[in-house]
Amino acid sequence: MSFFWTIAALVVLLAVSWRYLGSYMAAVYEGRVAYLGWLERPVYRALGVDPDAEQTWQRYAGALVVFSGVAILVTYVLIRVQGSLPVNPQHLGAVPPALSWNTAVSFVSNTNWQNYAGESTMSYLSQMAALTVQQFVSASVGIAVAIALTRGFSRKGSPTIGNFWVDLVRGVFYILLPIAFVAGLVYVGQGAVQTLAGPATIHNALTGTTQVVPRGPVGFMESIKQLGTNGGGFFNANGSHPFEDPTGVTLFLSFFLLLSIPFSLTYTFGKMVGSLRQGAALLAAMAIIFGVWVGFSSYAESRPNPAVAAAHVVHQPQGNMEGKEVRFGPLPTALYNISSTQTSTGSVAGANDSFTPMGGFGLLTGMALGEVTPGGDGSGLYTILLFALVAVFLGGLMVGRTPEYLGKKIQAKEVKLATFGVLVMPVTVLVLTAIAVSIHAGRAGPANAGPHGFTEILYAFTSQGNNNGSAFAGLSGDSTFYNVTGGIAMLLGRFAVIVPSLALAGVLAAKNVVPAGLGTFKTDTPLFTGLLIGVILILGGLTFFPAVSLGPVVEQLSHGKLF
């Protein structure tokens, strides 16, 4: 299938998904779907939860933070003692403390940053009971927050925003598990490995050599890796490994899975607030920026790699094949990796470190915009809603009246919470990057000098601060410095945005709806979509442009021109 037809088929499937998956998710969280009640009720009894009792935003946030804290602890302990646990055919020992901390925070925060090679570090039990379980529940946590914030807009005079435990359980049982199971069957049917038999040992009688081929429970981990916008793969090579992505069918399925829920949640939002046009306005902003980033990044990767060209060692008629899986080539790899970095997935089908400077610019800046186009499962929706409130505030200033969004007056408290949520990521990323380039422990990480080495450091903290998980592979991240600081970046990037979002949900839910007047700035029009895109680009550009200029832009200009 040509690249053009791949894009066309993907757009059609995502449009269908937007309508039907989006509607289904609204039904799930509004309680109109209950065919798994027999499975839900025992879980609520075990948790000691009354599913009919709703929570204030403080109790909702408290439950979420406690749950996530316990999840970090359990994940940390499991991988620390994996050497003494069963289902470990390779007899792998305990994961070191700093790396265990980083990994536990990574998977619980839906980042899935991996400072290790999975096939030689994690036992099968760790991959399944620790990491894959968190890929389900961390994605469900993100969706739950987006739904809670949506309730804040849809309710009036309400002291509550839902029940965290119900939202968490229903997200796993009704959405993630069924879709991931079916997708997992496709992966395995296409050739993705799924076994507990341990590595395969192959002896070549002709040469006398013996090769050990790692295997494991890969196929079903792959499906939730993409669907949950997680990105943490079983193998170090991630999506470019033939055991994870064996065919073109699984490659296309990966595209669809990682984009489906983030885009479809805009329909869910429109459905729950009673105006599909509002959801469509958010979708349009997401899709326009996403399309532009795919376009110029694909173009950059279709060109020869300037570093390879300067070496005069090989002709590059197909574009930049450096670091690419030869089955995929430059354009599908660019689409895969841009999709992965525009969501919070972080999985890769080729080496980001080997992209052209402007191709790497696309990967880096897609995250720097806040990963809202379309962003991760839930995180993309609740973060773009923060941007929308900032846009509404600016629109209100233009027409000279108190800004409103979906009938709710946006006053000082709401603007402060939205602004804090939008700015916490860039502040975290830029401060930690500045520290890393200022001390020896940080400068020891990148494998390259100059602007490319700086990009590796900036990319690492941008990825972790946005809970993305992809990496410029030239950075040696498995050090105490990067494990500890990376864990801090992931925690702040996740929970310092979630808590203000839930506080905002509580404030909005308690407000009454104000009837629209002649001066009301409409938020379901192309004008608002344009304003929202401008706010996203300006905030990302103003905060990250100086740093990005020192990295990929300088590297590209050193070769003579930007394109």
N, C-alpha and C positions, 0 to 999 in steps of 0.2 A: 504494500500500500504506500503511495507517495505521501510525502510530508503534508501536502495540501489536503489530501483526502483524509489523512489522519486528524488534522485540525478540524475539518468539516464534520467528521463523524463524532469527534469529541464534543463539539459545540452542540450538536443535535442531542446527544445522550445527556449532556449536562442540562440542557433546556427541559428535557423530560423529567430528569431528576429534580430540578428546581421546583417544578409543579407538583409532582407526586410525592417525592420524598419529603419536600418541605411541608406539604399538607399533612402527611403522615406524622411527622415529628410534632406538629402543632396538636394533632389529636392525642398523641402520647402524653404530652405535658399538660394538656387540659383535662386529662383523665377520661377521654372518650374512647380509649382503647384499653381493654382490660383482659385480654384472652390469656395472659400469663399470671393472673391473680393467684392461682394455686402455687406458683413459684415465688411470687413476691411475698406473700404473707408469712411464710416461715422465716424469711430473711428479716422482716421487720420485727418479728417476735424475738429472734436471736439478738437483734440490736437493741431491743427494748424500746422500740419507736412506735408511736401512734401515728399511722400514716394520714390520719384525718386532722391532725393538729399542725397548723401552720406556724411559721416562725417569723419573728421580726428580723430585720436585716442583721442585727447584732448576733442573734442566736444562729442564724443561717451561716454567717461568716465564721462564728466560733466553731460550729460543727465542722465546717470545711477545713479550717486550719488544724483542728485537732485530728481529724481523719488523715490529713496529709502528713502531719507530724508523725503519727503512728505508722503510716505507710513508709515513710523514710526510714524509721527505726527498724521495721520488719525487713525491709529490703536490704538495709545495711547488714543486719545480723545474718541473713541468709547467705549473702555472698562472702561474708567474712568466715563462716564456718562450713562452706561448701565442701571442703576437703574431707569432712567427717560425715557428710550426708550421702544418701544413695543416689542412684541415677547419675553416676559420674564415671562413665566408662574410660575416660582418659586419665582419671585419677588426678584431676587438677586441684591444686592447693588453694589456700585462702587468698582472697584478693587483698592487697595491702590497704591499710586504713585510709590514707588520703584518697586513693582511687575508689575505694568503697563509698566514701562520703560523696565524692563527685558523682559516681554512678547512681547512687540512691536518690540524690537530689535531682539528678538529670531525668530519670524515668518517672519519678513522682510529679515533677513539674511539667511533664509532657515535652521535655526538651530532647531527650535521648541522645545527648552528646556522648560520644564514646572515646575515651582516652585509652582504649584497649582494643585488641583484636579479639572479637568474640569467640572464634573457633579455638583459640589457644588460651583463653582466660576464664571463660564461664562454663561451668558444668551444665549438663542438660537440665538439671533441676533448677539451677539459677536462671537459665534462659526462660524456662516455663513458669515456675512458681513465683519468681521475683520479678523478672523483667516483663514477660508477656502479660502477666496479670496487671501490672501497672500501666501497660499500654491501653488496656481497656478502661480502667477506672480513672486514669488521669484525663483521658479524652472525655469521659462522661462528666467529670468535674467541670471542664471547660464549657461544655454545652449547658450544664446546669446554671452556671453563672450568667451565660447569655440569656437563658430563659428567665432567670430571676430579674435581670435588668429589663427584659421585655415586659414582664408583669408590672414593673414599676411604671412603665408608660401606659399600660392598658388598664390599670386599676385607678380608682379614685377614692380618696378618703380611707385607704386601707392601711392598717398598721403592720401587715404581714406581706411577705413576698414569696411564699411557698414553703416547702419542706425540703431541706437539702437531701435528707436520706432517701426520700421518695424520688426526687429528681435524679439522684445518683443511680439508684437501683433501676429505675425505668429506662434511663439512658443505656445502661449495659444490656438489660434483658430484651428490650423491645427494638433497639436500634443497632447497637454495635455487634452483639453476639450473632444475631441472625444473618446480617449482611456479611460479616467476617467469615462465618462458617461456609456460606455459599461460595464466597470468593476464594476461601482456602481450598475448597474442592477443585476449583478451576486451576489454581496454582499447582496443586499436586497432580491433577490430571494432565497438565501441560509438561510436567517433568520436574517441578520443584521437589526437593528431597524432603521426606517426612519419615524419620526413623529414629528409634532409640538403640539401634544395634551397634553404635560406636563407629569410629572411623573405618574406612575400607583400606586394606593393605593390598597393594598390587605389586607383584613381582614380575619383572621382565626377564625371562629366561635367556633371551638373546644377549642382552647387555649386562645381566647380572645385577641390575639395580632394583631397588625396592622403593616404592612410593606410598606414602600414607596420605589418603585423601579424607579430609574432615567431612563429616556428615552430621545430621542431627534433625531435630524437629523444626524444620525450616519453613515449610509451605504455609502452615497456619499462622506462624509468627509474621510471615510476610504480609498476609492479608490485613491484619490489624495494624501492622506497621504503617501501611498506607491509609487505610480507612480512618484510623485514629489520629492522623497527622502526627505520628510519632517519629518514624524515620530510623529507629534503632534496629539494625539488621543483625542476623545471626553471624554473618561473615564480615571481616574487615573491609572487603571490597564492596559490600552493600549491594545495591541494585544492579551493579555491573557483573556480579558473580552469576554464572549460569545456573547454579543451584537455587538462587533466589529469583532470578528473572530468566527462565529458560527459553522463552519464545517471544515473538512479536505480539502474540495474544496477551501474554502476561505483562509485557511492557505497556500496551494500551490500557489494560485493566488497571495498572498502577496509576497512569494518568487520571483515569476516571475516579478511582477510589479516593485519591488524596484531595481532589477538588470537589467531590460531590457534596459532602456535608457542609463545608464552609459556604459554598455558593447557595445551597438549598436553605440554609438557615435564614437567609434574607426573606424568602417566601414565608417561612415559619413566623418571622417577625411581623411581616405585613398581615398575615392571617390573624395573629393573636392581638394586634392592635386595631384590627378592623379596617385596614386600608392596605390593599396589595400594592397600590402605587407608592406607598412609603417604602415598602420592601424593594420594589423595582428601582427606586431612586438610589438606594444603597448598592444594589446589584450592579447598576450601570456604572457607578463610580469604581467599584471593584474591577469590573470587566474591562473598562477602558484602560486603566493603569496596567492591569495584567497583560492586556493585549499589546500595549506599547512596549512593555519590558520584554515580552517574548519576542517581539519583532526585532528590536535592535540587538538583543543578545544573540538571537539566531543568526542575524546578519554578521555580527562580529565573529561568530564561530564558523561561519561559512567562508571566511577569509583566511589566508595563510597565517600561521602563527609567526609574528615578527621575530621572535627569538630564534626559531628554527630557520626562518628565511635568512637571518643575518649570519647563521653558521654555514650556509651554502652546502648543507649535507643532504637535503632531500627536496624533491619537487612536491608541492602540496596542491594538486588539482582538486581534491575533495574538500578543501578547507583545513581547519585545524584538527587533525587527527591525533595530535599529541594528547595522551591521557584518556583517549576515548576507547570504549569497547568497540571492536571492529564490526560486531554484529549490528550496532546501532548507528554509529557515525555521528557527525557534528550536530545536525539539526534535531533529530530525536533526543539526543543527549541534552542539548540546550533547552528544549521544551521540558524535559523531565526535571532538570536541575533548577530551572526558573520556576516551574510549578512547585517544586519542593521548597524553594526559598521564599516564594510569595505566600505559601502556607507556612505552618510551623513544622512541616514534616522533616526536612533536613536529609532525607534519603538521597542518594546520588546514583547516577548511571555512568558517571565518568569522573575523573579527578578535577575538582574545582581549581586546584592549584595549577593545573595545566591549561586552563582557559586563557584566551587572549586577555590582555589587560582590560579591554572594554567589555569583554564577556564576563570577566570577573567583576567589573564595575556593576553590571546588571545584577549579578548574584548578591553582591554586598548591599547595593542601594535598595533592592527589593525588600530586604530585611530592615534597613535603616528607616524606611517609611513607616515602620511599626507593624509590619506583617498584617495588613488589613485588606489585602487585595488578592485573594479573599481572606487570608489569615488562616489560623488553625481552627480545629473543631471548637466552636464557641468563642475562642479568644479573638478571632477575626471580627465577629459580630459585636461583642461587647466593646472592643477597642475602637472600631469605626463609629460606634454610637458615641463614644467620648469625643472623637473628632467632629461628629455631626453637631454635638452641643456647642463646641467651640465655633463651628461654622455658623450656627444659628445665632450665637452671641454676636458675631461680627455682622451678620445680616440685620440683627436688631439695631445695632449701632447705626447702620446705613439708613434705616427708615426712621430712626429716632424714637423707638419705643421699646418697652421691655420685650426681650425675645421670647418666643414660644416654640415649643416642639411637641407636636401631637396634643395640642391643647393644654400643655403644662407650661406655666411660666418658668423660664430659666433665669434664676436670680443668682445672687452672689455665691451662695453656698454650692449650688449646682455647678457653676462655672469653675469654682476653686477645685472641686472634686474632679471634674473632667480634666482640667489643666494639669493637676497633679498626676492623674493616671496617664496622660499623654507624655509628660516630661520625665517621668521616673526612669524610663528605659534609656533615653539618650544620655541623661546625667550619669546613670550607672555605667553605661558602656564607655563614655568618654573619660570618666574619672579613672576607671580601671585600666583603660588603654594607656592613659598618661602615666600611671604608676608603673605599668609593665615596661614601657620604653625608657623609664627613668632609672631602673635598678637592674643589677646584673642578672638576677633570677628570671626576670622577664625577658631580657635581651638574649638570654641563652636558649630560648625556645625556638625561634624561627630558624629554618635551615638556609634561608637566603638573606643576603644583605640588601641594603638600599630600600627603595620604595616597595619592592615585592615583599621583603621581610616585614616591613611595617604593615602592609596589607594583611599578612598572615595573622598578626597580633590583633589588629582592628577587627578583622573578620571573626576571629575566635570570640571576642567579647560581644560583638554585635549578634552573633549567632546564639550565644548563651543568654544574653540579656533579652533576646526576643523569643527564647524558648524554642529555637529552631533546631539546632543540633548538627547542622552541616559544618564542614571545616575546610579551610585551605590546608590540604594535607601536609604541607611543608612545616607546620608547627608541631614541635614535640611537646604535646600537652600533658603527658604523664609525668609531671613533676609535682612536688609539694606545692609550689607557688601556683601553678595553673590549676591544679585540682582544687585547692582551697578557694582561690579567687573566682574560679569558674563556678563553683558551687554557690558562692555569694551572689554572683551575677544572675544565676538561674533562679534563686529564691526571690530576689528583688524583682526580676523581670516577670515573675509569675504572680506572687502574692501582693506585691506593692501596687499592682494594677487591679487585681481581683477585689481586694478589700475596698478601695475607693469606689469601684463599680457597684459593689453590693450596697455600700452606704448611699450611693446615688439612687439605686433602686428603691431603698427604703424611703428616702426623701421624696422621690417622685410619686411613689405609691400613695403616700399620705396626702398629696395635693389633690385638689379638685380640678376638673376640666374647665378651662376658660373658653367661652365661645369665640370662634374666629371673627375678626373684624376687618374693616377695610384696610387697616395697616398691617395685618398679619402677613408675615413673610412665609409664603407657601413652601413646604419642604418636600413636595412630591412632584417637582417640576425639573426640567433640564437645567434651569438656572441654578437651583439648589445643588444639583449634581455637580455642575461646574464649580460652584463655590466650594463644595466639599473636596473635590479633587485638588483645587488650588490650595486649600488649607493643609491637606495631607502633604502635597509636594513642597509647600513653603516651609512647613515645620521640619520635614525631613531634610530639606535642602539647607535651611539656615543652621540647623544643629550639626549636620554631618558634612557639609560641603568642604570646610577647611581640612578635616581629617581625610576625606576621600580624595581631595586634591593632592595630598602628600603621598597617597598610595597609588591606586590604579591609574589616575589621570596623569601623574608625573611619569609613571612607567610607560604609558602609551606615548606621551609626548617625547620621551627619550628616543622613540623610534621614528619621530618626525611629524606625525599627525594623529588626530584622534581616530579617524576611520580611514 
